[in-house]
Amino acid sequence: MEPEKKRRRRRCLFLGVVAVLLVILIIAVGVGVRLSLRHKTLQATFTERCEKFKGYDCKMLWSVFEQAYVGRDPCDVPMTAYDPLLAAAPFKPECNRMMFWSKTKDVVHALTEKSGCFLTLEDTLLGSVTNGLSWCGKEHSNETFTTDCPGWSDCQNNPVRSFWSRASAAFADAACGNVSVMLNGSIPSPFSSQSIFGSIEVKRFNPSKMGRLNVVLVTQKNSVSNCENVSLKQLQKELGDGIKYSCQEVAE
């Protein structure tokens, strides 16, 4: 009887170990499937949006996009990592239609969607395929992640911030003719030198291609700023003499 009991104990122990291993395997497979689904969801969104623009190889653009951040420390993706992507899908000059913005995202996109007269960065191919999305890579991994990625201010060279900074620079490089910017009249300083518009885009404006910057200052009933705001005077100063400046207040 005693040997029989020992055999039963060994059999139970063996079955217990097998059960634990199966649970670990199921969890690992589940995590892998979730990661794969996240990756496919981002790629599917990117591709679906890309295909709305004619004349582009969306599969190739996704591959070039991934190369900027996959396998890298998510806090060590510089702006230049996206240079090949900008070279693969450069911005086409849209003279007299280009609209920049700062702290007016919802209003400016409602305008461009409704009127079709202006074009923001988010209306272009590269702006559209990434708008509202989050992504990053990890060292020693060939996956694309959409969770547990650095936030905008967590580190300077995170994938999302570097992308928008690089794309914004290229979009500003393409600015030509009469250009507009929509700013927020409900805050004390509509123009901030720390914003992407102030720190990157304004500095890339080329007076040999761009004749005028028209500020559209969106105001509300209790707005605290107008076209005489000190920060707007600073904006005018930063433009220099080569680019004309105008400002108009528009009620939201």
Rosetta blueprint (number, residue, H / E / L):
1 M L
2 E H
3 P H
4 E H
5 K H
6 K H
7 R H
8 R H
9 R H
10 R H
11 R H
12 C H
13 L H
14 F H
15 L H
16 G H
17 V H
18 V H
19 A H
20 V H
21 L H
22 L H
23 V H
24 I H
25 L H
26 I H
27 I H
28 A H
29 V H
30 G H
31 V H
32 G H
33 V H
34 R H
35 L H
36 S H
37 L H
38 R H
39 H H
40 K H
41 T H
42 L H
43 Q H
44 A H
45 T H
46 F H
47 T H
48 E H
49 R H
50 C H
51 E L
52 K L
53 F L
54 K L
55 G L
56 Y L
57 D L
58 C H
59 K H
60 M H
61 L H
62 W H
63 S H
64 V H
65 F H
66 E H
67 Q H
68 A L
69 Y L
70 V L
71 G L
72 R L
73 D L
74 P L
75 C L
76 D E
77 V L
78 P L
79 M H
80 T H
81 A H
82 Y H
83 D H
84 P H
85 L H
86 L H
87 A H
88 A H
89 A L
90 P L
91 F L
92 K L
93 P L
94 E L
95 C L
96 N L
97 R L
98 M E
99 M E
100 F E
101 W E
102 S E
103 K L
104 T L
105 K H
106 D H
107 V H
108 V H
109 H H
110 A H
111 L H
112 T H
113 E H
114 K H
115 S H
116 G L
117 C L
118 F L
119 L E
120 T L
121 L H
122 E H
123 D H
124 T L
125 L H
126 L H
127 G H
128 S H
129 V H
130 T H
131 N L
132 G L
133 L L
134 S L
135 W L
136 C E
137 G L
138 K L
139 E L
140 H L
141 S L
142 N L
143 E L
144 T L
145 F E
146 T L
147 T L
148 D L
149 C L
150 P L
151 G L
152 W L
153 S L
154 D L
155 C L
156 Q L
157 N E
158 N L
159 P H
160 V H
161 R H
162 S H
163 F H
164 W H
165 S H
166 R H
167 A H
168 S H
169 A H
170 A H
171 F H
172 A H
173 D H
174 A L
175 A L
176 C L
177 G E
178 N E
179 V E
180 S E
181 V E
182 M E
183 L E
184 N E
185 G L
186 S L
187 I L
188 P L
189 S L
190 P L
191 F L
192 S L
193 S L
194 Q L
195 S L
196 I H
197 F H
198 G H
199 S H
200 I H
201 E H
202 V H
203 K H
204 R H
205 F L
206 N L
207 P L
208 S L
209 K L
210 M E
211 G E
212 R E
213 L E
214 N E
215 V E
216 V E
217 L E
218 V E
219 T E
220 Q L
221 K L
222 N L
223 S L
224 V L
225 S L
226 N L
227 C L
228 E L
229 N L
230 V H
231 S H
232 L H
233 K H
234 Q H
235 L H
236 Q H
237 K H
238 E H
239 L H
240 G L
241 D L
242 G L
243 I L
244 K E
245 Y E
246 S E
247 C E
248 Q E
249 E E
250 V E
251 A E
252 E L
